Amino acid sequence: MKNIKLLAAAALCVSFSPFLSAQEARLSDKDYFTVAGEAVTLTAVENGKTAVPPALSSSQSLSGANKSGAAGGIVNAGMAAWSVINSGAPSGSYSSAYASAIPGFSFNWGNIAEWKGPKEMVYRYTVTNLMGIDVIDVKYKISFFYGGTEDYSGKGRLDNYVAQATGNAVTEEVKDTQVHGRYITNFTVQPVSVNIKWGWKFDLAVKMSDPMNIGTKMNPVAALQASLNWIRSTPFATNGGTLTYNVDGLGNFKDLTAQEKALTGDIAPVQLSETPTVSWN
């Protein structure tokens, strides 16, 4: 009986030893947890046709937006921040999270027309270790509708305001003095695919800036800037950074992070001058 117990214990150790040794080998192998290279690729997709984006939900309406702007200003009627990838897995909050840059004065969703999009940018971020393994392979999509402007067919927000204030119909002369804007709605950042190897973690979260007007007072063009904060970690190190993107109501998309790298990539390192020897004699 004693021999049988010893043989059973030995068999148990042999059956688990390959699994334990594989993890222990990786933990002890710095090459597995050392970044050899990173790569970012971008694919732009746009249908460019007139579209009807989903209307703002009750939880993401103007009632929950920043109303501090003056009449005719631009506000974000959506979210200010949300998580995209959390601990190496798609976050549960991204599916209903978006931002919008719309007029904040008596806004009526039905009075905004001529939307185009969605315009989509799909990014792929990969991290390769010294063993040649892609330990992080993540795709995320940036999408937004743009070009929305006031409908002046008699239902425009300022048409109604003037008509109610004066009791008179709005003339063409008055319409020429009204605001003609280009706005943004349903700006989203969503995970497309997430592949993270054992021992590695990756987080991605979005933080939106306040909307800006890059046009004129009478012809505003909405702009939104998104900061994607990322954190990459292993049992031995944690690194992080920020990716910055800008979109506007004309459909323009700018990768500010890539532009900054392009501008500074050719700048030579600063050469420190030698400290002169000082004699106190």
Backbone as numpy.savetxt, mean C-alpha at the origin, in Angstrom:
# Nx Ny Nz CAx CAy CAz Cx Cy Cz
11.61 -58.64 28.62 10.77 -57.42 28.62 11.64 -56.16 28.62
12.73 -56.19 29.39 13.63 -55.03 29.44 14.25 -54.76 28.09
14.62 -55.82 27.38 15.23 -55.65 26.06 14.23 -55.06 25.06
12.96 -55.50 25.19 11.93 -54.98 24.29 11.74 -53.48 24.48
11.73 -53.00 25.75 11.58 -51.57 26.03 12.75 -50.78 25.49
13.96 -51.32 25.63 15.14 -50.62 25.11 15.09 -50.50 23.59
14.65 -51.57 22.91 14.55 -51.54 21.46 13.49 -50.54 21.00
12.37 -50.48 21.74 11.31 -49.53 21.38 11.77 -48.09 21.54
12.52 -47.82 22.62 13.04 -46.46 22.84 14.03 -46.08 21.76
14.89 -47.04 21.39 15.88 -46.77 20.34 15.19 -46.48 19.01
14.14 -47.24 18.69 13.41 -47.03 17.44 12.75 -45.66 17.42
12.22 -45.23 18.57 11.59 -43.92 18.67 12.58 -42.81 18.42
13.76 -42.93 18.98 14.80 -41.92 18.79 15.23 -41.84 17.33
15.34 -43.02 16.69 15.76 -43.04 15.29 14.71 -42.41 14.39
13.40 -42.65 14.71 12.33 -42.11 13.86 12.24 -40.60 13.93
12.58 -39.98 15.08 12.48 -38.52 15.22 13.79 -37.81 14.94
14.89 -38.51 14.95 16.19 -37.85 14.82 16.38 -37.11 13.51
15.88 -37.61 12.34 16.07 -36.84 11.11 15.36 -35.50 11.15
14.12 -35.45 11.72 13.37 -34.20 11.79 14.08 -33.18 12.68
14.52 -33.65 13.84 15.19 -32.75 14.77 16.51 -32.28 14.19
17.24 -33.15 13.55 18.55 -32.77 13.02 18.40 -31.78 11.87
17.30 -31.88 11.09 17.09 -30.96 9.99 16.87 -29.54 10.50
16.02 -29.38 11.54 15.80 -28.04 12.10 17.05 -27.53 12.79
17.70 -28.41 13.54 18.92 -27.99 14.24 20.00 -27.58 13.25
20.06 -28.28 12.12 21.05 -27.93 11.10 20.78 -26.55 10.53
19.49 -26.24 10.31 19.15 -24.93 9.77 19.42 -23.83 10.79
19.10 -24.10 12.04 19.34 -23.10 13.07 20.82 -22.81 13.23
21.63 -23.81 13.00 23.07 -23.63 13.16 23.75 -23.16 11.89
23.01 -23.16 10.78 23.59 -22.76 9.50 23.23 -21.30 9.22
24.18 -20.42 9.37 23.93 -19.00 9.18 23.59 -18.67 7.73
24.05 -19.51 6.79 23.77 -19.25 5.39 22.26 -19.28 5.11
21.53 -20.12 5.83 20.09 -20.22 5.61 19.38 -18.94 6.03
19.89 -18.26 7.05 19.26 -17.04 7.56 19.98 -15.77 7.13
20.86 -15.87 6.14 21.58 -14.70 5.65 21.07 -14.33 4.26
20.71 -13.05 4.07 20.18 -12.57 2.80 21.32 -12.43 1.80
21.17 -13.10 0.66 22.15 -12.97 -0.42 21.71 -11.93 -1.44
20.41 -11.77 -1.59 19.91 -10.81 -2.56 18.41 -10.61 -2.44
17.95 -9.45 -2.92 16.53 -9.12 -2.96 16.17 -8.67 -4.37
14.95 -8.91 -4.76 14.49 -8.50 -6.09 13.05 -8.03 -6.02
12.76 -6.95 -6.76 11.40 -6.43 -6.85 11.04 -6.29 -8.32
9.94 -6.91 -8.73 9.47 -6.80 -10.11 8.06 -6.25 -10.11
7.72 -5.51 -11.18 6.43 -4.82 -11.25 5.75 -5.12 -12.57
4.46 -5.41 -12.51 3.64 -5.58 -13.71 2.45 -4.65 -13.60
2.29 -3.77 -14.57 1.18 -2.81 -14.55 0.06 -3.32 -15.43
-1.16 -3.30 -14.91 -2.33 -3.75 -15.64 -3.40 -2.68 -15.51
-3.99 -2.26 -16.64 -5.04 -1.24 -16.58 -6.01 -1.47 -17.72
-7.31 -1.48 -17.43 -8.27 -1.61 -18.52 -8.61 -0.26 -19.13
-8.45 0.83 -18.35 -8.61 2.18 -18.89 -9.99 2.54 -19.38
-11.01 1.77 -19.05 -12.36 2.02 -19.51 -13.19 2.70 -18.42
-14.28 3.32 -18.86 -15.19 3.91 -17.88 -15.75 2.80 -17.00
-15.73 3.01 -15.70 -16.12 1.97 -14.76 -17.01 2.57 -13.68
-17.72 1.69 -13.00 -18.54 2.10 -11.86 -18.00 1.38 -10.64
-17.17 2.05 -9.83 -16.62 1.40 -8.64 -17.69 1.15 -7.60
-17.47 0.19 -6.72 -18.46 -0.05 -5.65 -18.65 1.19 -4.81
-19.89 1.45 -4.42 -20.18 2.62 -3.58 -19.58 2.43 -2.20
-19.35 3.54 -1.52 -18.80 3.48 -0.17 -19.74 2.73 0.75
-19.17 1.87 1.58 -19.98 1.14 2.54 -20.33 2.05 3.71
-21.26 1.59 4.53 -21.68 2.41 5.67 -20.56 2.64 6.66
-19.62 1.68 6.76 -18.51 1.81 7.69 -17.40 2.66 7.13
-17.43 2.92 5.81 -16.40 3.71 5.17 -17.06 4.81 4.34
-17.88 5.60 4.98 -18.57 6.69 4.33 -18.01 8.01 4.83
-18.56 9.08 4.30 -18.08 10.39 4.68 -18.32 10.69 6.15
-19.27 10.00 6.75 -19.55 10.25 8.16 -18.38 9.86 9.04
-17.55 8.94 8.55 -16.39 8.53 9.34 -15.11 9.17 8.88
-15.19 10.10 7.93 -14.00 10.72 7.37 -13.60 11.95 8.16
-12.46 12.49 7.80 -11.97 13.71 8.42 -12.72 14.89 7.81
-13.51 15.57 8.60 -14.32 16.68 8.10 -13.70 18.04 8.40
-12.46 18.05 8.78 -11.85 19.31 9.18 -11.54 20.22 8.00
-11.56 19.68 6.75 -11.24 20.49 5.60 -12.32 21.51 5.32
-11.97 22.55 4.59 -12.93 23.58 4.23 -13.88 23.06 3.17
-14.96 23.79 2.95 -15.92 23.41 1.93 -15.21 23.28 0.59
-15.53 22.20 -0.14 -14.89 21.98 -1.41 -13.54 21.33 -1.29
-13.09 21.00 -0.08 -11.81 20.36 0.10 -11.88 18.88 -0.23
-10.76 18.17 -0.04 -10.67 16.75 -0.34 -10.41 15.99 0.95
-11.17 14.92 1.17 -11.04 14.13 2.39 -10.87 12.66 2.03
-10.34 11.90 2.99 -10.26 10.45 2.85 -11.48 9.84 3.51
-12.36 9.26 2.69 -13.58 8.67 3.22 -13.42 7.19 3.50
-12.17 6.72 3.55 -11.91 5.32 3.82 -11.04 5.13 5.03
-10.18 4.12 4.96 -9.31 3.76 6.08 -8.01 4.55 6.03
-7.45 4.80 7.21 -6.16 5.48 7.30 -5.00 4.49 7.41
-5.29 3.26 7.85 -4.24 2.26 8.02 -4.87 0.87 8.07
-4.15 -0.13 7.56 -4.61 -1.51 7.67 -3.44 -2.46 7.42
-3.62 -3.70 7.82 -2.61 -4.74 7.68 -2.85 -5.54 6.41
-1.78 -5.87 5.70 -1.87 -6.65 4.46 -1.38 -8.09 4.69
-0.19 -8.21 5.27 0.38 -9.51 5.60 0.81 -9.47 7.06
0.41 -10.47 7.81 0.71 -10.51 9.24 1.34 -11.85 9.60
2.60 -11.80 10.06 3.35 -13.01 10.45 3.40 -14.04 9.34
3.59 -13.56 8.12 3.76 -14.47 6.99 2.48 -15.00 6.40
1.32 -14.44 6.76 0.03 -14.89 6.22 -0.83 -13.68 5.89
-1.70 -13.79 4.88 -2.60 -12.67 4.56 -3.42 -12.25 5.77
-3.51 -10.95 5.99 -4.25 -10.43 7.13 -5.75 -10.49 6.85
-6.52 -10.63 7.91 -7.96 -10.69 7.75 -8.61 -9.34 7.50
-7.85 -8.24 7.65 -8.44 -6.91 7.54 -8.35 -6.31 6.15
-7.54 -6.90 5.27 -7.28 -6.25 3.98 -8.50 -6.28 3.05
-9.35 -7.29 3.16 -10.42 -7.49 2.18 -11.45 -6.37 2.18
-11.62 -5.68 3.29 -12.61 -4.60 3.36 -11.97 -3.24 3.59
-10.66 -3.15 3.37 -9.95 -1.90 3.67 -9.58 -1.18 2.38
-9.94 0.09 2.30 -9.53 0.92 1.17 -9.58 2.38 1.58
-8.95 3.22 0.76 -8.96 4.67 0.98 -9.56 5.35 -0.24
-10.11 6.55 -0.04 -10.69 7.33 -1.13 -10.38 8.80 -0.92
-10.12 9.51 -1.99 -9.91 10.95 -1.94 -11.03 11.61 -2.72
-12.01 12.15 -2.00 -13.24 12.66 -2.61 -13.55 14.05 -2.05
-14.45 14.80 -2.72 -14.81 16.13 -2.20 -15.57 15.99 -0.89
-15.23 16.82 0.06 -15.83 16.70 1.38 -16.97 17.64 1.65
-17.46 18.37 0.64 -18.53 19.34 0.84 -19.83 18.76 0.30
-20.75 18.36 1.19 -22.04 17.80 0.79 -21.87 16.68 -0.23
-20.92 15.78 0.04 -20.61 14.73 -0.93 -21.80 13.81 -1.15
-22.09 13.53 -2.41 -23.13 12.59 -2.78 -22.54 11.63 -3.81
-22.46 10.36 -3.45 -21.80 9.38 -4.32 -22.43 9.36 -5.72
-23.74 9.53 -5.79 -24.42 9.47 -7.08 -24.10 10.63 -8.01
-23.48 11.69 -7.49 -23.17 12.86 -8.31 -21.77 12.81 -8.91
-21.01 11.76 -8.63 -19.67 11.63 -9.18 -19.70 10.60 -10.29
-19.22 10.99 -11.48 -19.28 10.12 -12.65 -17.91 10.08 -13.35
-17.87 9.34 -14.47 -16.69 9.24 -15.33 -15.51 8.53 -14.67
-15.79 7.60 -13.75 -14.70 6.84 -13.14 -14.01 5.96 -14.18
-12.73 5.76 -14.02 -11.96 4.85 -14.86 -11.19 3.88 -13.95
-10.90 2.70 -14.51 -10.11 1.74 -13.76 -10.82 0.40 -13.64
-10.37 -0.43 -12.72 -9.27 -0.08 -11.80 -7.90 -0.15 -12.47
-7.03 0.72 -12.03 -5.63 0.64 -12.43 -4.91 -0.22 -11.40
-4.15 -1.19 -11.87 -3.54 -2.16 -10.96 -2.04 -2.25 -11.18
-1.32 -2.33 -10.08 0.12 -2.55 -10.08 0.40 -3.77 -9.21
0.96 -4.80 -9.79 1.28 -6.02 -9.05 2.79 -6.08 -8.83
3.17 -6.09 -7.55 4.59 -6.17 -7.18 4.91 -7.58 -6.68
6.11 -8.03 -7.02 6.62 -9.29 -6.48 7.93 -9.01 -5.75
7.97 -9.41 -4.49 9.15 -9.20 -3.65 9.72 -10.55 -3.25
10.99 -10.80 -3.60 11.64 -12.06 -3.26 12.93 -11.80 -2.49
13.20 -12.70 -1.56 14.45 -12.68 -0.78 15.10 -14.05 -0.94
16.36 -14.03 -1.37 17.11 -15.27 -1.57 18.25 -15.33 -0.56
18.41 -16.50 0.09 19.48 -16.63 1.07 20.76 -17.15 0.43
21.80 -17.31 1.23 23.10 -17.73 0.71 23.10 -19.17 0.22
22.07 -19.93 0.55 21.95 -21.29 0.06 21.21 -21.35 -1.27
20.81 -20.17 -1.81 20.11 -20.12 -3.08 18.63 -20.41 -2.98
18.07 -20.35 -1.77 16.66 -20.62 -1.56 15.88 -19.30 -1.49
14.76 -19.23 -2.22 13.87 -18.06 -2.10 13.06 -18.23 -0.82
13.53 -17.63 0.25 12.89 -17.81 1.55 11.66 -16.93 1.71
11.56 -15.85 0.93 10.37 -14.99 0.92 9.99 -14.74 -0.53
8.76 -15.04 -0.88 8.25 -14.80 -2.23 6.82 -14.30 -2.09
6.66 -12.99 -2.20 5.37 -12.34 -1.90 4.93 -11.50 -3.09
3.65 -11.58 -3.44 3.05 -10.69 -4.42 1.95 -9.89 -3.75
1.92 -8.58 -4.02 0.83 -7.74 -3.53 0.39 -6.79 -4.63
-0.90 -6.45 -4.61 -1.49 -5.65 -5.68 -1.97 -4.31 -5.14
-1.59 -3.25 -5.84 -2.09 -1.90 -5.57 -3.12 -1.58 -6.65
-4.31 -1.18 -6.24 -5.40 -0.97 -7.18 -6.19 0.28 -6.80
-6.67 1.03 -7.80 -7.50 2.20 -7.51 -8.30 2.62 -8.73
-9.45 3.27 -8.48 -10.25 3.92 -9.51 -9.92 5.41 -9.49
-9.99 6.05 -10.65 -9.59 7.45 -10.74 -10.46 8.19 -11.76
-10.30 9.52 -11.79 -10.97 10.33 -12.81 -12.38 10.74 -12.48
-12.92 10.31 -11.34 -14.29 10.69 -10.99 -14.44 12.19 -10.90
-15.50 12.73 -11.49 -15.72 14.17 -11.48 -17.19 14.47 -11.25
-17.48 15.75 -11.00 -18.85 16.15 -10.71 -19.75 15.99 -11.93
-20.96 15.51 -11.69 -21.97 15.39 -12.73 -22.83 16.65 -12.71
-22.72 17.48 -13.77 -23.44 18.75 -13.81 -24.72 18.66 -14.65
-25.37 17.51 -14.61 -26.60 17.33 -15.39 -27.82 17.81 -14.62
-27.61 18.64 -13.61 -28.72 19.12 -12.81 -28.77 18.49 -11.44
-27.84 17.53 -11.19 -27.83 16.85 -9.91 -26.51 17.07 -9.18
-25.66 17.96 -9.70 -24.39 18.22 -9.05 -24.57 18.79 -7.67
-23.59 18.58 -6.80 -23.73 18.99 -5.41 -23.83 20.50 -5.27
-23.07 21.28 -6.07 -23.14 22.73 -5.98 -24.38 23.26 -6.70
-24.84 22.55 -7.72 -26.09 22.93 -8.38 -27.22 22.93 -7.37
-27.32 21.84 -6.62 -28.37 21.73 -5.62 -28.23 22.78 -4.53
-26.98 23.01 -4.13 -26.72 23.97 -3.05 -27.16 25.38 -3.48
-26.78 25.79 -4.69 -27.14 27.12 -5.17 -28.65 27.22 -5.38
-29.24 26.18 -5.94 -30.68 26.20 -6.19 -31.47 26.33 -4.90
-31.04 25.61 -3.87 -31.72 25.69 -2.58 -31.53 27.05 -1.93
-30.35 27.65 -2.12 -30.05 28.92 -1.48 -30.76 30.09 -2.16
-30.91 30.01 -3.48 -31.47 31.14 -4.23 -32.89 30.89 -4.71
-33.29 29.63 -4.77 -34.60 29.31 -5.30 -34.67 29.37 -6.80
-33.52 29.54 -7.46 -33.46 29.64 -8.91 -32.65 28.49 -9.51
-32.94 28.15 -10.73 -32.16 27.13 -11.43 -30.76 27.67 -11.71
-29.82 26.77 -11.80 -28.43 27.17 -12.03 -28.20 27.40 -13.52
-27.64 28.55 -13.86 -27.38 28.88 -15.26 -26.02 28.33 -15.69
-25.80 28.33 -17.03 -24.51 27.88 -17.55 -23.38 28.77 -17.06
-23.66 30.06 -16.87 -22.64 30.98 -16.38 -22.19 30.61 -14.98
-23.15 30.21 -14.14 -22.82 29.79 -12.79 -22.05 28.48 -12.81
-22.45 27.58 -13.71 -21.78 26.29 -13.79 -20.30 26.45 -14.14
-19.98 27.46 -14.95 -18.60 27.68 -15.35 -17.72 28.07 -14.17
-18.35 28.54 -13.09 -17.58 28.94 -11.91 -17.51 27.83 -10.87
-18.12 26.68 -11.16 -18.13 25.60 -10.20 -16.87 24.75 -10.30
-16.67 23.96 -9.27 -15.47 23.14 -9.16 -15.58 21.91 -10.04
-14.57 21.68 -10.86 -14.48 20.48 -11.69 -13.27 19.69 -11.21
-13.51 18.62 -10.46 -12.40 17.89 -9.87 -12.18 16.53 -10.50
-11.04 15.90 -10.13 -10.73 14.53 -10.50 -10.34 13.81 -9.22
-11.10 12.78 -8.87 -10.97 12.18 -7.56 -10.56 10.71 -7.64
-10.30 10.12 -6.48 -9.82 8.73 -6.37 -10.75 7.98 -5.42
-11.01 6.73 -5.74 -11.76 5.90 -4.81 -11.25 4.46 -4.86
-11.57 3.73 -3.80 -11.23 2.31 -3.68 -9.75 2.03 -3.92
-8.90 2.84 -3.29 -7.47 2.55 -3.30 -7.22 1.41 -2.32
-6.68 0.30 -2.82 -6.46 -0.87 -1.98 -5.05 -1.42 -2.16
-4.58 -2.11 -1.15 -3.34 -2.91 -1.23 -3.70 -4.29 -0.69
-3.59 -5.30 -1.54 -4.03 -6.63 -1.16 -2.96 -7.67 -1.50
-2.84 -8.73 -0.70 -1.90 -9.80 -1.04 -2.45 -10.64 -2.19
-1.56 -11.01 -3.11 -1.92 -11.90 -4.21 -1.46 -13.33 -3.89
-0.23 -13.46 -3.44 0.30 -14.76 -3.01 1.37 -14.53 -1.96
1.46 -15.44 -1.01 2.43 -15.33 0.09 3.09 -16.69 0.28
4.43 -16.74 0.11 5.19 -17.98 0.30 6.40 -17.66 1.17
6.33 -18.06 2.43 7.39 -17.78 3.40 7.96 -19.11 3.90
9.27 -19.27 3.82 9.91 -20.50 4.27 10.02 -20.54 5.79
10.25 -21.76 6.28 10.37 -22.00 7.72 11.47 -21.12 8.31
11.16 -20.54 9.48 12.14 -19.73 10.19 12.16 -18.27 9.81
11.46 -17.90 8.75 11.40 -16.52 8.29 9.99 -15.96 8.53
9.91 -14.66 8.79 8.63 -13.98 8.97 8.63 -12.70 8.15
7.44 -12.32 7.70 7.31 -11.10 6.91 5.97 -10.45 7.22
6.00 -9.15 7.52 4.79 -8.37 7.80 4.73 -7.17 6.86
3.52 -6.83 6.44 3.32 -5.68 5.55 2.05 -4.96 5.97
2.17 -3.64 6.22 1.02 -2.84 6.65 1.00 -1.53 5.88
-0.19 -0.97 5.70 -0.39 0.25 4.92 -0.74 1.41 5.85
-0.16 2.56 5.59 -0.53 3.79 6.28 -0.72 4.88 5.23
-1.92 5.50 5.21 -2.24 6.51 4.21 -1.98 7.91 4.74
-1.48 8.77 3.88 -1.35 10.18 4.22 -2.70 10.87 4.00
-2.83 12.08 4.50 -4.04 12.85 4.22 -4.08 13.18 2.73
-5.26 13.20 2.12 -5.36 13.55 0.69 -4.82 14.95 0.42
-4.31 15.13 -0.80 -3.78 16.43 -1.21 -4.47 16.87 -2.50
-4.45 18.17 -2.76 -4.93 18.73 -4.01 -3.73 19.21 -4.80
-3.39 18.50 -5.88 -2.24 18.89 -6.69 -2.68 19.68 -7.92
-3.98 20.02 -7.97 -4.49 20.85 -9.05 -4.69 22.27 -8.58
-5.79 22.88 -9.00 -6.12 24.24 -8.60 -7.38 24.21 -7.75
-7.76 25.38 -7.23 -8.95 25.45 -6.40 -10.20 25.10 -7.20
-10.31 25.60 -8.43 -11.48 25.36 -9.25 -11.38 24.05 -10.02
-10.18 23.52 -10.20 -9.99 22.25 -10.89 -9.08 21.36 -10.05
-9.57 20.89 -8.91 -8.73 20.08 -8.02 -8.43 18.70 -8.61
-7.25 18.23 -8.31 -6.85 16.86 -8.66 -6.42 16.18 -7.37
-7.15 15.17 -6.97 -6.85 14.48 -5.72 -5.58 13.65 -5.85
-4.85 13.55 -4.75 -3.64 12.72 -4.70 -3.60 12.02 -3.35
-3.16 10.76 -3.37 -2.99 9.97 -2.17 -1.58 9.39 -2.14
-1.01 9.39 -0.95 0.31 8.76 -0.77 0.19 7.64 0.25
0.69 6.47 -0.14 0.62 5.30 0.72 2.02 4.87 1.12
2.20 4.62 2.41 3.46 4.09 2.93 3.23 2.64 3.33
3.96 1.73 2.71 3.87 0.31 3.04 5.05 -0.03 3.95
4.75 -0.22 5.22 5.79 -0.55 6.20 5.97 -2.05 6.27
7.22 -2.53 6.06 7.48 -3.96 6.07 8.50 -4.32 7.14
8.35 -5.53 7.66 9.29 -6.06 8.66 9.64 -7.49 8.24
10.93 -7.76 8.15 11.44 -9.09 7.81 12.28 -9.58 8.98
11.98 -10.80 9.46 12.69 -11.27 10.65 13.02 -12.75 10.58
14.08 -13.12 11.30 14.51 -14.50 11.51 14.79 -14.65 13.01
15.13 -15.85 13.48 15.50 -15.98 14.89 16.70 -15.16 15.30
17.46 -14.65 14.31 18.71 -13.96 14.62 18.70 -12.46 14.31
17.77 -12.01 13.47 17.79 -10.60 13.07 16.42 -10.14 12.63
16.20 -8.83 12.77 14.96 -8.20 12.31 15.32 -6.95 11.52
14.75 -6.82 10.33 14.97 -5.66 9.49 13.64 -5.11 9.02
13.62 -3.85 8.68 12.38 -3.24 8.23 12.64 -2.03 7.36
11.58 -1.52 6.77 11.70 -0.35 5.92 10.33 0.11 5.46
10.32 1.08 4.56 9.08 1.66 4.06 9.13 1.79 2.55
8.07 1.37 1.88 7.89 1.54 0.45 6.82 2.61 0.26
7.07 3.58 -0.61 6.17 4.72 -0.74 5.64 4.83 -2.17
4.32 4.97 -2.29 3.67 5.08 -3.59 2.71 6.26 -3.59
2.55 6.87 -4.77 1.68 8.03 -4.91 0.77 7.83 -6.11
-0.52 8.12 -5.94 -1.48 8.06 -7.05 -2.26 9.36 -7.09
-2.83 9.69 -8.27 -3.63 10.90 -8.36 -4.88 10.65 -9.19
-5.75 11.66 -9.22 -7.04 11.53 -9.87 -6.99 11.46 -11.37
-5.81 11.69 -11.97 -5.63 11.56 -13.42 -5.17 10.17 -13.81
-4.97 9.31 -12.81 -4.54 7.94 -13.10 -3.05 7.72 -13.03
-2.30 8.74 -12.63 -0.84 8.60 -12.54 -0.45 7.78 -11.31
0.56 6.97 -11.46 1.09 6.15 -10.37 2.60 6.37 -10.30
3.10 6.66 -9.11 4.54 6.87 -8.92 5.06 6.00 -7.80
6.12 5.27 -8.10 6.84 4.49 -7.09 7.95 5.40 -6.56
7.68 6.09 -5.47 8.63 7.06 -4.94 9.88 6.39 -4.40
9.76 5.15 -3.91 10.92 4.43 -3.41 11.89 4.13 -4.54
11.37 3.66 -5.68 12.21 3.36 -6.83 12.85 4.62 -7.38
12.10 5.73 -7.41 12.65 6.99 -7.90 13.80 7.47 -7.02
13.62 7.32 -5.71 14.67 7.74 -4.79 15.94 6.91 -4.98
15.78 5.61 -5.17 16.94 4.75 -5.40 17.64 5.11 -6.70
16.84 5.45 -7.73 17.43 5.81 -9.02 18.22 7.11 -8.92
17.72 8.04 -8.10 18.39 9.34 -7.97 19.67 9.24 -7.14
19.66 8.34 -6.17 20.81 8.26 -5.25 21.75 7.11 -5.57
21.37 6.25 -6.52 22.19 5.07 -6.78 23.57 5.37 -7.33
23.68 6.45 -8.10 24.96 6.79 -8.71 25.81 7.75 -7.87
25.29 8.12 -6.71 26.05 9.03 -5.86 27.17 8.26 -5.16
28.37 8.74 -5.30 29.52 8.05 -4.69 29.47 8.20 -3.17
29.99 7.20 -2.47 30.03 7.30 -1.00 30.82 8.53 -0.55
30.40 9.07 0.57 31.08 10.24 1.12 32.47 9.84 1.59
33.45 10.60 1.14 34.83 10.35 1.55 35.17 11.24 2.73
35.47 10.61 3.84 35.81 11.37 5.03 37.27 11.84 4.93
37.46 13.12 5.15 38.82 13.65 5.10 39.57 13.29 6.38
40.87 13.15 6.24 41.67 12.79 7.40 41.73 13.97 8.38
41.66 13.63 9.63 41.72 14.67 10.67 43.17 15.15 10.80
43.39 16.45 10.61 44.76 16.94 10.70 45.33 16.79 12.12
46.62 16.55 12.15 47.28 16.42 13.44 47.44 17.79 14.09
47.04 17.88 15.33 47.11 19.16 16.04 48.21 19.07 17.09
49.09 20.05 17.06 50.17 20.09 18.06 49.87 21.15 19.10
49.99 20.78 20.35 49.70 21.72 21.44 50.98 22.34 21.99
52.10 22.09 21.29 53.38 22.67 21.78 53.55 24.09 21.29
